[in-house]
Amino acid sequence: MLKIKIIVVDRTRSAFLKQGETFYLKRLERYAKTEWVEVKPAGIKKGRPTFGILDAEGVSIAKNLVSRDYIIALDRSGKAYDSEELALHIEKLSLTHDRLTFVVGGPLGLSKTILDRSHEIFSLSRLTLTHEMSRLLLLEQLFRAFTIIKGEKYHK
């Protein structure tokens, strides 16, 4: 069975988003062994440069990456798919990789180090999304992709 790891910076503070994450994580278990990893955010303080914050978070993220993982970073500059394209892409990846790791940054995004280490960069939208909202959208789209792969009717 495919293993999916989702690494996120910080915990989800919004109750309705946390409820949605729990809902879709439970639904995803039917299709893939799913692991949710929250890493500690770096403090955003006045005068602290953005690259310093991103680098600190990148170190925390890197500690949770395994060399055999196929790493997919989320960033609005990445490749966008429609739902059917994403399903096909995940299906193809699952033929050659047993572990897919999705990385979602904090409010400032991801460090260059993490983006460079990733096998691909994926965009959920060209719109700017909160990092908490993007987690829920990712989970829903992963669930949708698996229903498409399995020929189930959720995606219509």
TORRODO-228061 format. One record per residue: residue in one letter; residue number from 1; y, x, z of N, C-alpha, C in turn. Coordinates in steps of 0.05 Angstrom, whole numbers, plus 5000, padded with zeros to 4 digits. Each point is the difference from the previous one (the first is absolute). Example, Ala and Ser with C-alpha at 12.3 -4.5 7.8 and 13.67 -1.06 7.14 Angstrom:
   aa     i   n.py   n.px   n.pz   ca.py   ca.px   ca.pz   c.py   c.px   c.pz
    A     1   4886   5264   5156    5024    4982    5000   5024   5018   5000
    S     2   5021   4993   4986    5024    5016    5001   5022   4985   5014
//
This chain:
   aa     i   n.py   n.px   n.pz   ca.py   ca.px   ca.pz   c.py   c.px   c.pz
    M     1   4976   5017   5000    5024    4983    5000   5025   5018   5000
    L     2   5019   4992   4984    5025    5014    4999   5014   5000   5027
    K     3   5013   5023   5006    5016    5001    5025   5029   5003   4992
    I     4   5016   4983   5013    5029    5001    4996   5013   5006   5026
    K     5   5017   5021   5000    5016    5007    5023   5029   4994   4993
    I     6   5014   4988   5018    5029    4995    4996   5014   5014   5023
    I     7   5016   5020   4993    5016    5015    5020   5028   4990   4998
    V     8   5011   4991   5023    5027    4990    5001   5015   5015   5022
    V     9   5027   5002   4996    5017    5012    5020   5009   4978   5019
    D    10   4994   5003   5026    5009    4982    5021   4983   4975   5000
    R    11   5003   4985   5021    4986    4975    5003   5018   4978   4988
    T    12   4987   4977   4994    5015    4978    4989   5012   4984   5023
    R    13   5026   4998   5000    5014    4986    5022   5003   4970   4995
    S    14   5002   4991   4976    5004    4972    4994   4974   4985   5003
    A    15   5000   4980   5018    4975    4985    5007   4988   4986   4975
    F    16   5017   4988   4983    4988    4986    4977   4988   5019   4980
    L    17   5011   5024   4997    4988    5020    4982   4974   5011   5012
    K    18   5000   5005   5026    4976    5009    5014   4977   4980   4997
    Q    19   5007   4975   5002    4980    4978    4997   4989   5001   4971
    G    20   5017   5004   4981    4991    5002    4972   4983   5024   4995
    E    21   5007   5023   5012    4984    5024    4997   4972   4995   5011
    T    22   4998   4989   5024    4974    4994    5012   4984   4981   4983
    F    23   5013   4980   4989    4987    4981    4982   4987   5014   4976
    Y    24   5016   5016   4986    4989    5013    4976   4981   5023   5006
    L    25   5004   5014   5022    4981    5021    5007   4972   4988   5005
    K    26   5000   4977   5013    4975    4986    5005   4987   4991   4974
    R    27   5016   4990   4982    4989    4991    4974   4990   5023   4983
    L    28   5014   5023   5002    4992    5024    4984   4973   5011   5008
    E    29   4992   4996   5026    4975    5011    5010   4976   4990   4983
    R    30   5003   4978   4987    4978    4989    4984   4995   5018   4975
    Y    31   5020   5014   4992    4998    5016    4975   5000   5030   5004
    A    32   5011   5009   5022    5002    5029    5005   5002   5005   5030
    K    33   4989   5023   5008    5004    5008    5028   5029   5009   5002
    T    34   5015   4987   5017    5029    5004    5001   5009   5012   5027
    E    35   5016   5021   4998    5011    5013    5024   5030   4999   4999
    W    36   5013   4992   5021    5029    4999    5003   5008   5021   5019
    V    37   5017   5019   4991    5009    5022    5017   5030   5000   5003
    E    38   5010   4998   5024    5028    5001    5005   5007   5028   5011
    V    39   5020   5013   4988    5009    5026    5010   5027   4997   5013
    K    40   5006   5017   5018    5025    4999    5015   5023   5007   4982
    P    41   5021   4983   5001    5024    5006    4984   5016   5022   5012
    A    42   5015   5014   4984    5019    5020    5010   5026   4985   5007
    G    43   5013   5008   5020    5024    4986    5008   5022   5003   4980
    I    44   5013   4978   4993    5023    5001    4982   5024   5001   5018
    K    45   5013   5023   5000    5024    5004    5017   5023   5009   4984
    K    46   5023   4993   5008    5025    5008    4986   5001   5030   4999
    G    47   5005   5011   4977    5002    5029    4996   4973   5013   4993
    R    48   4978   4986   5003    4974    5012    4992   4996   4995   4970
    P    49   4995   5021   4985    4998    4997    4971   4975   4984   4992
    T    50   5003   4984   4979    4977    4984    4991   4976   5016   4994
    F    51   5003   5023   4987    4977    5016    4993   4985   5010   5025
    G    52   5014   5004   5022    4987    5008    5025   4983   4978   5011
    I    53   5010   4975   4999    4985    4977    5009   4976   4996   4983
    L    54   5003   5001   4973    4978    4996    4982   4979   5021   5003
    D    55   5009   5025   5004    4980    5022    5004   4984   4996   5025
    A    56   5013   4992   5022    4986    4995    5025   4979   4978   4996
    E    57   5008   4978   4987    4981    4978    4996   4978   5009   4981
    G    58   5007   5017   4980    4980    5011    4982   4978   5016   5014
    V    59   5008   5015   5020    4980    5015    5016   4981   4981   5014
    S    60   5011   4979   5011    4983    4980    5014   4981   4986   4980
    I    61   5010   4994   4977    4984    4987    4979   4978   5019   4991
    A    62   5007   5025   4995    4981    5020    4989   4976   5004   5019
    K    63   5005   4997   5026    4978    5003    5019   4978   4979   4997
    N    64   5007   4978   4986    4981    4978    4996   4988   4999   4972
    L    65   5007   5020   4984    4989    5002    4973   4975   5017   5000
    V    66   4980   4991   4985    4975    5015    4997   4999   5011   4972
    S    67   4990   5024   4996    5001    5013    4974   4987   4983   4978
    R    68   4979   4985   5006    4987    4985    4979   5013   4973   4995
    D    69   5021   4993   5014    5014    4975    4996   5015   5001   4973
    Y    70   5000   4977   4986    5018    4997    4977   5025   4987   5011
    I    71   5022   5015   5000    5024    4992    5014   5020   4987   4981
    I    72   5008   4976   5008    5019    4984    4985   5024   4995   5018
    A    73   5023   5012   4993    5025    4997    5016   5015   4976   4988
    L    74   5012   4985   5017    5017    4978    4991   5029   5009   5000
    D    75   5013   4996   4977    5028    5007    4997   5010   4984   4976
    R    76   5024   4990   5002    5010    4983    4978   5003   5015   4974
    S    77   4999   5027   5000    5002    5016    4976   4973   5002   4986
    G    78   4979   4990   5013    4973    5003    4989   4993   4981   4977
    K    79   4975   5001   4992    4990    4983    4978   4996   4972   5011
    A    80   5010   4980   4985    4996    4972    5007   4977   4988   4983
    Y    81   4985   4983   5013    4978    4986    4986   5004   4970   5004
    D    82   4990   4984   4982    4997    4972    5006   4974   4997   5015
    S    83   4994   4976   5010    4976    4997    5017   4974   5006   4986
    E    84   4998   4992   4975    4975    5006    4985   4997   5030   4994
    E    85   5022   5013   4994    5000    5029    4995   4992   5015   5026
    L    86   5011   4991   5022    4993    5013    5025   4970   4996   5006
    A    87   4990   4977   4996    4972    4995    5004   4982   5018   4983
    L    88   5007   5003   4975    4985    5017    4982   5002   5029   5009
    H    89   5024   5008   5008    5004    5028    5009   4983   5006   5025
    I    90   5000   4981   5019    4984    5004    5025   4971   5001   4993
    E    91   4992   4982   4982    4971    5000    4992   4992   5027   4987
    K    92   5017   5010   4983    4994    5026    4987   5000   5023   5021
    L    93   5019   4999   5018    5001    5021    5021   4975   4999   5018
    S    94   4990   4976   5005    4977    4997    5017   4974   5011   4988
    L    95   5000   5005   4973    4977    5011    4987   4998   5030   5005
    T    96   5023   5013   5006    5000    5029    5003   5009   5009   5028
    H    97   5010   4981   5016    5009    5007    5027   4990   4979   5020
    D    98   4990   5009   5022    4991    4980    5020   5020   4995   5022
    R    99   5023   5015   4999    5021    4997    5020   5027   5000   4987
    L   100   5014   4978   5003    5028    4997    4990   5018   4999   5024
    T   101   5021   5017   5001    5019    5000    5022   5027   4993   4989
    F   102   5012   4979   5011    5027    4991    4993   5018   5009   5022
    V   103   5023   5011   4992    5019    5010    5020   5027   4986   4997
    V   104   5009   4987   5021    5025    4985    5001   5019   5014   5019
    G   105   5023   5009   4991    5019    5014    5017   5015   4981   5018
    G   106   5018   5012   5015    5017    4985    5018   5025   4991   4985
    P   107   5022   4994   5015    5024    4989    4987   5013   5020   4980
    L   108   4995   5025   5003    5012    5020    4982   4981   5008   4977
    G   109   4976   4990   5000    4981    5006    4979   4980   5022   5008
    L   110   4991   5016   4981    4980    5021    5004   5012   5027   4993
    S   111   4989   5021   5013    5009    5027    4995   4991   5009   4973
    K   112   5014   5019   4989    4992    5012    4974   4972   5012   5002
    T   113   4994   5011   5023    4974    5013    5004   4977   4979   4997
    I   114   5004   4977   5012    4980    4979    4998   4999   4989   4971
    L   115   5023   4996   4988    5000    4990    4972   4986   5020   4982
    D   116   5005   5026   5004    4988    5020    4983   4970   5002   5005
    R   117   4991   4995   5024    4972    5002    5007   4984   4976   4989
    S   118   5014   4978   4995    4987    4976    4991   4989   5003   4971
    H   119   4978   4986   4995    4989    5000    4973   5016   4982   4981
    E   120   5012   4980   5012    5018    4983    4984   5020   4986   5019
    I   121   5021   4991   4987    5021    4985    5014   5001   4972   4988
    F   122   4999   4981   5018    4998    4972    4992   5024   4985   5010
    S   123   5011   4982   4984    5023    4984    5007   4992   4971   5002
    L   124   5006   4987   5022    4995    4971    5002   5022   4984   4985
    S   125   5023   5012   4998    5023    4986    4987   5023   5020   4996
    R   126   5017   4994   4981    5024    5016    4997   5021   4991   5021
    L   127   4995   4978   5012    5018    4990    5021   4997   5018   5025
    T   128   5020   5002   5016    4998    5014    5025   4988   4981   5020
    L   129   4978   5008   5012    4986    4984    5020   5001   5014   5027
    T   130   4999   4985   5022    4998    5013    5026   4972   5013   5001
    H   131   4997   5021   5016    4974    5013    5001   4980   4981   5013
    E   132   5008   4983   5018    4982    4981    5012   4991   4979   4980
    M   133   5018   4990   4984    4994    4980    4979   4981   5012   4979
    S   134   5005   5025   4993    4983    5012    4979   4971   5003   5009
    R   135   4995   5003   5026    4973    5002    5010   4985   4973   4995
    L   136   5013   4978   5006    4988    4974    4996   4995   4995   4971
    L   137   5020   5007   4983    4996    4996    4971   4977   5017   4989
    L   138   4998   5025   5010    4978    5017    4992   4973   4987   5007
    L   139   4997   4991   5025    4975    4988    5008   4993   4975   4984
    E   140   5020   4983   4994    4995    4976    4984   4992   5008   4972
    Q   141   5013   5020   4989    4993    5008    4972   4972   5013   4999
    L   142   4993   5015   5021    4973    5012    5000   4979   4977   5002
    F   143   5005   4981   5017    4982    4977    5002   4998   4985   4973
    R   144   5023   4995   4988    5001    4987    4974   4984   5016   4979
    A   145   5003   5027   5000    4986    5017    4981   4970   4997   5003
    F   146   4990   4999   5025    4971    4997    5004   4990   4973   4991
    T   147   5016   4979   5004    4991    4974    4990   4999   4999   4970
    I   148   5018   5014   4987    5000    5002    4971   4975   5015   4991
    I   149   4995   5023   5013    4976    5016    4993   4975   4984   5003
    K   150   4998   4984   5021    4976    4984    5005   4999   4973   4985
    G   151   5022   4994   4985    5000    4975    4985   5005   4976   5017
    E   152   5011   5003   5023    5006    4978    5018   5027   4987   4992
    K   153   5005   4976   5009    5023    4986    4989   5026   5002   5016
    Y   154   5001   5015   5020    5025    5003    5016   5023   5008   4983
    H   155   4996   5018   4981    5023    5012    4986   5013   4982   4980
    K   156   4990   4977   4994    5012    4983    4979   5022   4983   5011
//
